[in-house]
């Protein structure tokens, strides 16, 4: 089972091997897909090197509707009366994901079932029944490879809300013996840390930075990274590919470049992973059987091929190409103005100075304090987040400050500079040209 690393910054496997949390958002999978469609979707995400699939047991859209097999999740809307046929389908989906090497990050319920600030509701959870529901779920999925995500896009606004979340967490722990990691999915733009950082049961923090263009995700993650006690953190809902900017289609739609800027900024700022999302996929848009939600455009079986999803594997490959558990965020590596928002430069560094990655969101030149690296002899590469291709930029001798100019600049021209201690003989960070 997954656990938190000894330095409290990462998620690792049971044997201590690094686990990069690269998730896809599939909130309504259980209600909208049949088994053949789930298989199609899982296989696609395995090919694209995702490690986690996020979905919900009691979904917002369709909670009172039967799934594709005619099964409601609950009998009479009562969380103490789960429908065995519905949860048998959930069993199959979780088991199939695990067979394919995917971890599932499961929300026991969407947030409108405990805080109907908006959404369909109804509010069906109390502190008493949330504990019992959690215990039942924990026991049922005790041996599955999963992470529990509480919350579901809602604020904790009252003492009762907080107690519902605490009791659900306690029930899950009693049911599974504490064998799974637990976190909380907040509304945007907020972090779980706002309410829960000091809760013993919260193993790592999640942000929802939200669906605007050029959100400063790096600052959001840097804020949580700086908290004590130290806990891993990541952005579990940056802007979705294909989502209307600020929920208004008149503003245009977020694209793969928007996604890359958000995810590289957050991971380099200290995130232990990140979640990709597509507005058409989380709801599994199929115009032949259900209407679009919030201006979705592309049927989901086409949307799986949008470029942003395939590009996420290049981020994972880059992070996993170098020593993993010693990576830290460090903007002091930069000897120039990092800029802001869509023009930002974000740096991450090996704590022993063996390598560094610097992301320039728009190909803006930047200067590096080379004294932060361990070796006087540095191998240089330009890594393309769009293709996963790396280009050798030669070597650099020891010096105090050196300026770097990315190969191209402007819109859709983001680059990562890789600086390696030449004595470490690291492999090329990507397929080379």
Secondary structure, DSSP 8 states (H G I E B T S, - for coil): --EE-TTSSSEE-TTS-EE-EEEEE-TTHHHH--HHHHHHHHHHHHHTT--EEEEESS-STTTTS--TTS--SBGGG-TTSB-HHHHHHHHHHHHHHHHTT-EEEEESS-GGGT--SSSS------HHHHHHHHHHHHHHTTTS-EEEEEE-S----SHHHHHHHHHHHHHHHHHHTT-S-EEEE--TTEETHHHHTT-TT--EEEEE--SSTT--HHHHHHHHHT-SS--EEEES----BT-BGGG-GGG-B--HHHHHHHHHHHHHTT-SEEEE-BHHHHTT--TTTS--SSS--S-HHHHTTSHHHHHHHHHHHHHHTS-STTEEE-GGGB-S----GGG-EEEEEETTSSEEEEEETT---EEEEGGGSS-SSEEEEEE-TTT-EEEEEEEE---SEEEE--SS-STT--EEEEEEEGGG----SSEE-
